[in-house]
């Protein structure tokens, strides 16, 4: 068990208390039988830890107690209540006492990231070349649907600007998971059983093999990180994300996640463990505060993540939207630096959930306080519309100048990102070293290549010429919009049909893989007809698709006109 209060002879950490331990074995919990036992005469200290992530809000919890020695000897216990131990040292105090070294910015010395990989230069020397602007850009993930990586994926990260690319930092790609890849460009990918079903197998080998196949599919689609496995505990049956998660059992959760990560890493890609940690409900998840004792965190909510990090060497983690014990996980030094990195030995990259709130303890949450995220050693804010222009207005450079963020903290995140990028297929492609993946036995019409979508710049309106596309049953036209204005658009599709007036020909307009409207054309006797549908476009890079489920139509153009902002 985890002891959260240091006393004489019992430090904070994992302990085995004195007493008899009985071991049970069986095919399931109902049919398990005692097969042996052992006795510890005194307390055994398994692992000392530093107290972290303890609550600041007082509350009581249940404990088991015996009325007297005779009751304890007879195994008769009662329920009692006790005060939960509260936090003693704040994350801010730890951060101030443990600031990393800052490297003097040297300017460009010609060192490339490949030189670090080859042992010709150190990572410290490489990162010292980065300017303030480059350091601010590298902690900004870009998306969704960024044209810098595979079309229709969740984020680009790493070499997201021209100058970072010139220094040899590749642009990595994240894609939504965990039940296979979500490709909003219309490309097909294998759909996998959800996390709960996979955990029901209790078969780690099968899970590892399954995700080894997914890994090869990721390489083919130039995806470096699958956003999964989902690892939160089934604390409540109405948690809206339970289907993504494995179990109410932290051991099963950790073992399944470790197996899936091993499968992904077997081919040189990886998965981002999510949501770290305490994402116990979907309703108001951006602000819902999970108040949990340190012992419950260690034994239940963090245990699965710890297993995956230590056993599978997981190298990517995604924090949650909301706070745990009053501090948003995206900016929680105790969680991301103390527990994850210092105590568990994690050496990978940490990222926020998409458009998460960030804030210092006690401040109002905001989506622009990147400085606090960096101080916590959460490396990547997911996501920004443009990583170079800072259109969203984060405070990274401003905080460097006013001293609330140190150069060393920002360089530390850059090192984490660059260290991760050196071990990706994106880096291999930059060195012309990646293996070729060949698809065998695909069904007729399967699009083997990822291909490039055409991105159309949209200020307030754009007309896209669709003439020349051969339309037949089951075909689609895919394209992308680079929007200056987010909001509601009028989507005007012009088409004709030589069929009679009683014919009905549907055309579906989708955004990011989700239908936004259906045009239904009757036969037009060869005359061009325009129909209008409304589309709510809430991302700068909008991946669009026109799908034609039947023959008999010819399209001329589609026009998007900005109508109004979101309320």
N, C-alpha and C positions, 0 to 999 in steps of 0.2 A: 504494500500500500504506500501511498505518498503522505509523508509527514510535512505539514506546511508551517509549523512553528518550531524554531530551534530551541531546544532545552538541553540541560546537562545530559550528555550521553546520547542525545538523539538530534542530529542535525536536520535541516531542511533537506528532503530528498526521498529516495525510494528505500524502504526498509522492510525487513521480515521480522515481525514481532515474535517474541518467545511463545512457544506453545506447540500443539500437535497439528500437523498438516496432513490431510487425507487426500489422496489422488484417486480420481474417478476416470473411467474409460468406458466408451460405448459408441454406438452408431449415432445416437442423438441424446439430448439431455434427459429425455424420459426413460431411456433404457441404459443409462450410465450406472456402473457398479463400482464400488470401492475396490481398488486393486492393490492398495498399499498406503503406507503412511510413514511420516518421519516426525521427529520432535526436535525443536530448537530450544535449548536451555536458556538462551539469552538472545537479546535483540541483535539482528544482523543488519549492518548498514550496507546496502547494495550499491547505491550511488548518491553522492552528495550533490545537491543542486543549489542554485541561488534563487531565492524567492523572487517571483516575477508574475505579473498579471493578476495580482490579488485584488479583490474588490475594495471599493472605498465606501460603499453603501452597506450599512449594518443590516443584517438579517439573521434569522435563526435557521438551523437545520436539524434534522433528526439524527439521533445517535442511538446505538444499542447499549443497554446497560443492564447489569444484574443487581438485584436488590441487596444481595450479600454473597459471601463466599459459597455458601451451600447452594444457592440458586445458580451461581455460575458453574459449580461442579456438576449440577444436574442439567445444565444447558437451558435454564429458564431465564429468559431475558425480557426486558421491557423497553418501550420506546421512550426516550427522553429528548429534550431539546437543548441545544447549545448555541452560543453566539459564534458566528463564523469569524475566523481571524481576518483582520483587515490589513491593507497595505501599509508598510512601514517606510519604504524608500520609493520615491516616485521615479517613473521613467526619465523625467527631465533631469533629475539629479544624476542618474546613471549616465545619461548622454553627456552631460557637462563634464563628468569625471573621466570619460573615455573617448574624447575627441580624437579622430585619426590624424595622422601627420598630413600636412599640406605640402604638395610638391610645387616648387617654383615653376611657373609657366615659362617654358623655354622657347616657345614658338616652334614652327615646323622645322625639324632637323632631318627630315627625309626618312624617318623610321616608319615602316609600314607594319600593320598587324601581322602580316606573314613573317616579318623578321622576328617578332616575339615568339611566334609558333616554332620557328626554326632555331630558337635559342640565341639569335644574334643580338638581341636587345631585351631589356626587361619590360614587363608590363608597366612598371612605374615610369620608365623613361618614355614609353609610348604615350601614356596618358598625360604626361607633363607637357606634351606638345599641343594639347587641345586648348582652344581659346574659351573664354567665358561663354560665348554664343554657342560653340560646339558642345560644351558640357551641358548647357541648358537644353539644347536640342536632343541630345542622346537619351535624356530621361523622359522624352515625350514619345510614346507610342502613337502611331498615326492610323486612322481608319474611321469607321469601318469601310471596307471596299477600296483601300488605297491602291492606286495604280502602280505603286512601287513594288508590289508583290503579286501573288496569284490573285486574279480577279475574283471578287465575291467572298473574300476571307475576312477575318475579324480584325487583323492589325498588322502593320509593318513596324519593325523596331530595329534598333541598332544603327545601321548606316542610312539614316532617313534624310540626310542632306547631301548635297554634292560634295562639300568639303570633307564630310565623314567618309563617304565612299572613296574619295581620292586618297585617303589615308589607309585604305584597305579594309575598312569595316563594312562587311556585307549587310544587306538589308534582310533581316529574318522575317519569317511569316508565322503568325498565330492563326489557327482556325478553330472555330467553335466545335465542341464535343459535348459530352464524352462518348456518346453512342455512335461513333464514326464521325466522319468529317461533314460539316455543313458548308456546302459550296453554293453561294447565292448566285453565281454566274450561270447556273443551269447545268453545270457539269455533274455527272453522276458519281456517287460514292456509295460504298457499302454502308447500310444501316445495321447497327449492332443491337442486340438485346440491351435493355437498360441495366443500370447498376444493380438494382435489387434482384433482378432475375439472374444476373451473372453471379451474384453472391450466393444465391440459392444452390448453385452447383457445389459449393465448398471445394472447388477444384482449382487450385492455384496454377497447376501446370496447363490446364485447358485455357485459362484466362491469359496466361503468358503467351501461349501459342497464337491465340486469337489476335492479340494486339501486336504480335510480330508481323502478322499479315497486314494489319492496319498501318504499321510503320512503313512497309514497302509502298502501300498506296499513298501515304503522305509524301514519300520521296518523289513518287511519280508526279504529284501535284505541287511539288516545291513548297511543302509545309514543314516547318521546323518544330513547332509546338502545337500539340493538340490540347485544347482547353478542357482538361479532365485528367485523371478521374475525379468525380464528385465524391467527397468523403465526409460530409457532415452526418451527424448522428440522427437517426429517426427518433428524435425526442418526442415529437407529437405527430399523431397520424394525419393531421391536416396541414402539415408543412408542405407547401406547394411544390417543393423540389425533391420530395422524398424519392420519387421514381429515379432520379439521377443518382441517389446515394445508395450505399450498400446495405446498411443494417443499423440496428440499435446497439450492436456489439462492436466496441472499438477494436478488439483483436481481429475479428473477421474483416472489418473495414480496412485495417492496416495491411493484413495479409493479401487481400484482393487487390488493393491499390498497388502494393509493392510488386505483385505479379504482373499487373498491367504495365507498370512503368518499366520493369525489366524487359517485357516484350517490345515496347517501343524503343528502348535504348539499344536493343540487340541489332537494330538496323541504323543506329546513329541519329534517331530523332528522340523526342521526349514528350512528356505530358506535364501539364501544370496542375499540381494538387490544388483542389479548391473545395470549399471556400474557407479560408484560414482566418479565424475559426469561429464557432458558435453561431452559424447561420441557421437558426432554429425555426424561423417562420418566413413566409413570403410576404405577408401583409406588412406594409410600412417597413420593409427590410432596410431601407436607406437610413432610417433613424431609430429603429427598435434597439434598445439597449439590453444586451444579454448580461444579466447579473449572475455570476457563477463563482463559487468558491474556488480557490486555487487548487484544492485537492480534487474537486470534480473536474476541473479543467484538465489537470494532468492525467487523471485516471480514465476519463471518458472522452472529452471533447478534443484533446490534443493527442491522445495516445495513437490513434490511427495514423495521423500525420507523422508522428515520431517514428513509427515502424517503417513507413514508406521511405522516409529520409535516410534512416540508418541501414535498412536492409537492401533497398533498391538504389541507393545513392541518387534519389530524386534531385533534379537540378533546376526545377521551376516550380514556383508556388504563387497562387493568386489569393490575395486577401479578400475580405468580404466588403459588403456595402456599409454595414452598420457598426456600431460600437460594441465592445465587450468591456464591461466594468467601467463604462463612462468614457472610454477613449476609442475613437474610430480605428479599426484595425489597419486601415491604409496608412496610418501615421503613428503606429504604436511601437515604440522602441522596445518595450518589454517583449512583445510578441515576435517582431521581425528580426531584431538584432540579438537580444539577450537569449531568448529561448531557441529560436530557429537556428541562428548562426553560431552563437557562442557555446550553447549547451549541447546542441545536436550536431554541430559540425557541418551544417549546410553551406555549400560553396557555390550555389547557383544564382539564378536571377529571380527576384521577387517582383510582382506586378500587382497593380490594383485591379479590381473588377471594373467593368466598362462604365466610365463617367461617374466614378465613385466620389463621395464626399471625402475631404481631408481637412483636418484642423488640429491645432494645439489643444491640449486639455483645457476645458473651460471656455474655449472660443466657439463662435458660431461656425458650423460646418460650411465649407465652400468647396467648389470644384476647381479652384485656382491656387490653393495653398500648396504648391509643389515643394516648397522649401521644407515644410514640416514632414512631408512624405520622404524626402531625401534624408532628413535628419534621422528618421527611423530606419533608414537603409532599405526602404522599399524603392526599388530601382526604377520602375517604369510606371508612368501614369498612362492608363489606357482609357480612352484614346483622345487624341487631338485632331482637329481637321487638317492642320498643316504644321509639321514639327519645326519648321524653320521660321515661320512668320510670327509665331506666338499670337495668332488671331484670338485665341481664347483668353489671353491676358494673364498668364500665370506669373507668380512672384519670384521666380528662381533668381534671375539676375539682380533684381531689386534687393532681395534678401542677402545676396552675396555682398552687395555694396553697403548695406546697413549693419552687417556683422551678425545678423541672426542666423545665417547659414555660413558655415566655413567652406573654404575652397576644398579642404581635405575631404569633407563629407560628400561633396559633389563629385570629386575625383574618385572616391571609393565606389560610388554607384557606377561610374563610367568603367572602372576596372571590373566590377562584377559583370557588366553587360559585355565588355570586350572578351573577358575570359570565357563566357558562355559562347559567344559568337565564334570563337576559334575552333569550337568542336561541333559545328553545324554543317549540314550539306550546303547551306548558302555560302559558307566560307570555302568549301571544296569547289563549288562551281566557280567562284572567283579565281581559284587557282587552276581551273580546268582539270580537276582531278575526280569529278564525280562519276560514279558508275551509271550506266544506262539501264533503265528499267523497261522491259518489254512485256506488253500485255498479251496473253495467249487466251484463245477460246472466247473472245468477247462476242456478244450478240451483234447482229447486223445493225449498223447505224451507230454503234458506240463511238463516241468522240474520244479518241485516244489521247490527243494532245490537249493541254490546258488552253493554249491559244491566247491571243491578246484581244481584249475588248477595246473598241473605240470609245474614248471618253470625249464627250461633248461639253464644252464650257458653256454654262448657262448663267447669264447675268439676271435677266428677268424673263427671257423667253428664248426658245431655240426651235428651229425647224430641222428635222432629221429626214433626209431623203431615204426612202425605203424601196424605191423602184429598182428593179434588177434582181430582187430576191425572189427565188422560185418557191412558191408556197404550195405545200401538199400536206396531206393529213399527218399530224404528229410533228410537224416542223416548228421551229421557233426562230425568232430574231432577237439576239442579245446585244445590248449596248449599255453604256454607263453615262451618267450625268455628273458633271463637276459643278456643284451648285454654289452660287454666291449667296443666295437667299434660301433659308429653310422655311418650309411652310406648306400651304395647300396650293397645288397647281391644277390647272385645267389641262387635261391630256386629250388633244384633238386628233383623232385617227381618221385619215382619208383613205377610202378603199372603194372597190367596185366589184360587181359580180355579173356574169352573163346569165346567171340562173334567173328563173322567174320570180315574181314578187312573193310567192308563197314559201320560197326557200328561207331557211334560217341558218345563218352561219355565225357561230360565236367566235370571239377572239378575246383571250384573257390577257390583261396587263398585270404584271407582277413586279413588285419592288422588294429586293432582298429576299427573294424566294417566297414572298407572301402575296397572294392576289390582292390587287387594289381596285379592280373593276373588270366587268365583262361587257364588251361591245357585242351587240347582236345585230348583224346586218341581214336584211332580206335581199333577195335578188334585186339588182338595180338596173337590169337590162343594159349593162355596159356603161352606166353613168356614174361618175365619181360622187360619192356621198361622204360627208364628214359627221362623225359622232363624237361627243365630248363626255369624258368621265373625269371625276375628281380623284386626285392622288395626293395623299399626305406624305411628303418626302422630308424626313427628319434627320438625314445624314448628308454630309457634304458630298460624299461619293455614293451615288445611288445606282445600284446595279439593277437594270431593268430587263424585262423579257416580255415579248409578245408571243403568245402560244396559239397555234392554229390547230384545233382538234379535227378539222375536216377540210376537204377540198372545196374548190369553187370560188375562191376569192383572190383578188389581186390588190396589193397595197401600194399607195403612192408616197405617203409621208405621215409622220406624227409630229405634232407641234405641242410643246410644253410652254404654258404661259403662267407666270407667277400670279396667284390670286390674292392671298392674304396670309398673314403670319399665324402661327399657333397662338391660341389664347393663353 
